């Protein structure tokens, strides 16, 4: 099922994100997590794509497993910064052969170790969106940053770039993780004024361990941490069980506020932890209509 059709049918859409293992031996643990997550009232599950396409086959394998074995809509991530045009075409042919219908089109990050060279075929995600649309047969999502992409000079310029992405054919948008809802509302208002009227799903990352916080800031492109969030972290950082419970509670509060302010989609970065997803959904499930 196309994800854009889910948004047309439902007022509120819930999605989870999982990531493939770096080693092939770990794929059973991921599919086991999927087996638990599909028991929850989730509308689709997205599968990430390693830097430089390092998990490309596993991304497709897991997305296909979600769709064929679990009868659940899947969203396969695809990056282009380190890919040649013919490689992207082969990937699209493979995804189509697997009957995967939804792609999250991303520029991608440069591999930190420099192991994979950056190519010249694509510079921006909008170019990948356009290529996928020209290929045909896919619903295409795009990423967005409520507090500005780290490589962009300003939020306004970043939203101008986002408009180019939606003009290229993006059917829906998913935000990077954020911890301050006011930042999201500002971004949403600015995007609407720029003529961006595609569904925007809010990306929520529950903090469940002290080791996550530094990595999360890097992955989010420098998401700001409200004082309430920092106080929570400071109080419970030496107690993993308490921090996990507080982090889930903070995420739940974020989601309730977002849904109360007419945010149509919630995307939970699950970190492959079904128990975290279950605890959040157990509180917010009745809010989805």
Beta strands, then each sheet from edge to edge (+ up, - down):
strand 1: 13-18
strand 2: 44-47
strand 3: 73-79
strand 4: 102-106
strand 5: 139-144
strand 6: 172-175
strand 7: 199-204
strand 8: 265-269
sheet 1: 1+ 2+ 3+ 4+ 5+ 6+ 7+ 8+ 1+
end
